[in-house]
Amino acid sequence: MENILLKKIWLSPPHIGEKEKVYVEEAFHTNWIAPLGPNVHNFEKAIEEFVGNDVHAACLSSGTAAIHLGLQLLGVGVGDEVLCQSFTFSASANPIAYLGATPVFVDSEPQTWNISPELLETAIMDRMARGKKPKAIVAVHLYGTPYQVDAVHAIAQEYGIPVVEDSAEALGSSYKGFNCGSFGEIGILSFNGNKIITTSGGGALLCKDKKMKEKAVFLATQARDNAPHYQHSHIGYNYRMSNVLAGIGRGQMQVLEDRVAARRANFEYYRKNLSNTPGILFPEEMEGSFSNRWLTCVLTPSFEIRERLRVALENENIESRPLWKPMHLQPVYQNAISYVNGISEDLFEKGLCLPSGSSLEEDDLERICAIVKNELK
């Protein structure tokens, strides 16, 4: 039973300061509260400058919207197949179905927990042999850890398949000095309330082609034609970010590096204090990778021990969470074609996300570690 007298420690709460208020108040004072305005423009500019590598950014209502538009811009439509990392949140896969296409799931490799290059190539070759060349690949930097960028993109390039780089959890992560979100034909970010920075709700589409960004913005604003009256030659969406929320984003971008440092410090604290605890394993960074450590995740010896830890933390008013349930195990995708090796299923059974907010205090971390140690002593 949860102890409501103890301070609640959330898994990954929003962390807002004073900088955000300046831009939000500016939006109100100038009456710029629509999905247009200087905050939107300047937030996009800040994202582009941070991510680098010549990306263009379009701020949208969510990361899910960004994946949806990104797939559409790549020509995904009814009857197509899209290869998608199975070990991820459902927002990586659902937009494939929005477009009338079929997700085909690919399991993980053990080093980064992300899409397996070996299985990816197997899936491509098998689908092509069956006359169904995949239209796109959705690869995910899970929990802020970059996937095997070189291997995945070499395979995609060899077979001529574009990559949607799902960086929803990976703003501030990098591979070989280049920021996540800049590797794919399309990159996406999420600014949901639990992400490393937030706009309450929101996301961004990233691309190298300025005309592709313009097309994304056109579709995101109901595809309104350039006419004095309301005229539409295409189906559009209400996906643009508001100027108010973009103001929050502008302030958050100014503290992004601090937020990354705080999340990485959380990870290091846990590793220092729990590495010698029997049964607790921490993921390592692959050479060349830099993870923002959005969430600190650990592996336990079994499902039973993972649940014992989760419940013990819950009883002390501390939120933790199992790792993502793979998409190929989700009821909604029970009939989907999947290329699996058992790794994501094992991670789901044994893995636990520990509280990782950038506003955690040392007393909070001490309290969490003490409970974990007590349960596993």
N, C-alpha and C positions, 0 to 999 in steps of 0.2 A: 504494500500500500504506500502511495506517494506521501512523503512527509512535507506538507505544505508550509510548515513553519520554517523550513530551510530556504535559503535564497535559491531561486530558480536559476539554473545554468542552462542556457539554450545551446543547441548544436551550432548554429551559425546565424546569429541575429544581425540586423542592420547596425551599422556603426556610422552615425551622423554627427557632424560637428557644426561649427559656426560658419564655415566658408559657404556651405550650400545655401544658407538663409539669404545671403547677399544677392545671389542670382535669382532665387525664387521671389524675393521681395521686389527685385527689379522687374520681373515679369508682371507682377501685379500692378506696380506703379505705372508701367507703360501700357498696360492692358494687353500685353502679348501673352495670351493664355491658350491660343489655338495651336494646332499641329504645325506651326510655322513660327519663325521669329529668330532673333539673334542668339538665344541660348542653344537652339537646335544647331544652327550653323557653327557656333563656336565649340559646342560639344563634339560635333563631328570632326572639326579641325583638331581638337585636342587628342581625339582617338587616333586620327591619322598620323599625327606627329609622334605619338607614343609608340604605336605599332610599327610605324616606319615601313621600309621595303616598298615604297610607292603605292601603298593601299589607299583606296577611297572608301569612306564610311558613309552609310546611310542609317540614321537612327530610326528605329522602329518600335512598335509596341511590345515586342517580346523577342526572345531568341527563337522561339518556335516560328514566329512570323518570318524571321530572317531565313530560316531553313526552307520554309515553304516558298518564299520568293526566289531564293537561290536555286532551288531545284527547278522551278518554273523557268527561270532565266537560262538554265542549262538545257531546256527543251524536254524535261521529263513530263510525260503525259500518260493518258489512259493506255494500259496494256504494257507499259515499260516495266523493267525490273531495275531496282536500285539496291546495291549491296550496302549493308548497314551493320556497323558494329553492334553485336548483340548485348554486350555488357555496357549498358548505358541507361539513361532516363528515357522515358517513352517519347519525349519531345524530339529526340533524334530521329525516330522512326515514323511517328504519326503523320508528319507532313507528306511523306511518300504516299500514304493512303489518301490524303486530301486530294491529290492530283490524279487519283484513279490508277496509280502505279502499284507495283507489288514489292514490298520489302523482302529481301533475301538476307538472312542474318549470318554473320561470320563471327566466330568465337575469338577469344583472346590468347595472347601469349603471356607467359608468367612473369616476365621482367617488368613491363610497364602496366600490365593488366589491360592493355588496349588491343586493338584489332591485330590479329596474327598475320604477318605478311605471308607466311607459308600457306595458311588456310585461305587468305584472300586470293592468292594466285590460283589455288586449287578451285575455288569457287568460280573465278572468271573463266578458267579453261573449261570447266564443266558446263557452265551456262552457255558459253559460246558453242560448245559441241552439241548442245541441244537447240541451237538456233536462236538463243536469247542473250545477245551481248548486253551486259549491264549498261544502263544509260549514265549512271553516276555511282560514286562511292561516298558514303558518309562515314568519316573516321573521326573519332572523338579523343580529345585530350582529357582523360577521365581524372577527376579529383585534382586537376591542375598538372598532371604528369603528362608530358608530351609523348605521343605515340612514336613509333619508330619511323620518323619522318623520311629519312633517306630511302629505306626499304619500301615503304608504302608508296611513295611518290614515284620511285623507279618503276614499280610494277604498274601503277596507273598510267605512266607515260608510255611504257612498252605496249600496252594494249589500247592506248588512246581513249582512256576513260577519265573524265574530270572528277576532281575531289571536292566535296563540300567538307571543309575543315571545321568541325564543331568545337569551338573554343569557348563554349558557354561557361566552363569552369576554369578557364586557363588564361584569363587576362593577367599579364604580368609574368607568365611562364615563357620560356624561350628554349630554342634548340640551336646549338652552335652559334650563338650570338644573335639569332633572328627571333623576333617575337612570334609567339603562337597567334594564329589568325592571319598570317601573311604567306602561308605555304600553298593553300589550295586555290583553285580557280575561284571559289567562293569561300570566305571565312565568315563565321558568325560569333557574336558575343551575346551574353545575357547579363542584364542588370536587375534580375529578380532580387527580392528582398534578402535572400540568403547568400547572394554572391559576394565576391571579394570587394566590389563596389556596387552600389545600387542606385537606381532611379525610382525606387518603389516597385515599379514594373517596367520592363523595357528591354531592348536588345539593339543590335546593330548588325548590318550586313556589310562585309568587307570584300573588296574586289580590286583588281589591278586596272581594270578598264573603266575609264570615266563614263563612257556611254552606257555601260552596264549599270553603274550606280544611278545614272539618270533614269534608266528604264525601271529600276527598282523603286525609286521615288515616285515615278509616274504611276506604277501599279499600286503603290502603297497609299496613294491619295485618290483612290477610286477611279484611276485611269481617265481622268477628265481631259478631254481634248482642248487644244488651244483655240478657244472660241469664246465670244462674249456671253454666250448662253451655256447652259449645262448640256454638254454633248459627250457621248462615250462611244468609242469604236472598239473598245476592249473591255473585258471583265476586270474590274479592279477591286481593291480591298481597302478597308479603313485601318491601315497598319502604321501610320506615321506617329512618331513620338510627339507629345505636346511640348510646348515651349517651357511650361512649368517644370515638368519632370526633367527636361534637358538641363534646367538650371541646377537641379540636384546633382546631375551627372557632372556638370562643370566643376562644382565644388569637390566632388568625390575624386575626380581625376587629379586634383592637386595633392591628394593624400594617398594616391594609389601605391606609391613605392613604400610608404610607411605601413600601409595595410599588408602588403606582401611581406615586409620584414617581420611584422607582428605574427602573421600566420606561420612563417618559417620558424620563428622563435618558439611558438607553441609546439610545433613538431619536434624541435630539438629538445625542449623540456621533457616532453613525453618520452622521447627515445633515451635520454640520459637517465630518467628516473624509472623506466619500465623495461629497458632492454634486458636486464638480468632477472626479470620476473618470468618464471617458467611458463612456457606456452605462448608468449607474446612475441610476434615478429613484426618488423617494420619494413615497408618497401624501400628499396634503394633507388637513387637517381642513376639513370643510365648515363654513360660517359657523353658529355656534350649537352646534357639536359639540365635545365634549371626549372624546378617546379615552384609555383606560388604556394604550394601546400594548402590549397583552398580548404580541404578537410584532411585532418590527420586520421589515417585509417590503419588499423592493426589487424593481423590475422591471429586467430586462436586455434587450438588443436581440433575443435569440433563444433558442431552446431549447438550441442548442449552447453558447452562452456561459453560460447558467444552469447547465448540467451541468458545464461546465469549472470554474466557481466552486465548485459543490457538491463535486466530486471533489477539488479542490485543498484545500478545508477539511477534508474527510474524511481526506485523507492526512496532515494535520497534527493529527489527533485532535480535530477540531472538528465537532460535529454541526450541520448545517443541514438544511432540508427544502423541497422544492417546495411551492408553494401547493396548496390542496385541489384534487383532481381533481373536476370537476363531476359531480353525480349523474347527469345525463343521458348521461354517458360511461362510467358504471360498468357492468360486465357484468351485474350483478344487475338493473339497471334499463334494460337495452338496449331494451326494448319500451315503455317509458313514454312517455306523451304529454308533449311538451316545447315550450316557447315560447322560442326561442333567438335570439340576435343575434350570437353569436361572441365576446362579450366575455370570458366566463368561460373559454372554451377558450384564448384568447390569454393571459389572466392565468396559467392553469395552465402553459402552455408556457414563459413568460418569467419567472415570479415565483419568488423564493426567500425563505424565512424565515431570518433570521440569529439567532444565539444572543441570547436576550433575558431571561435569568433575573435576578431582582432581587438576586441575590448576586454578579453579575458584578463583577469588579474592573477598574480602568482598564488594568492590564497585559493582561488578557484582551481587552478591546476594542481596544487597540492592536495586539495580535497578529492579531486577526481582520481589522482594516482593512488591515494591511500585506499580508496574503495576497491580499485582494481587489484592492488597488492593483497588486500585482505581476502578477496574472493579466491585468489589463486595461490594462497600460501600453503 
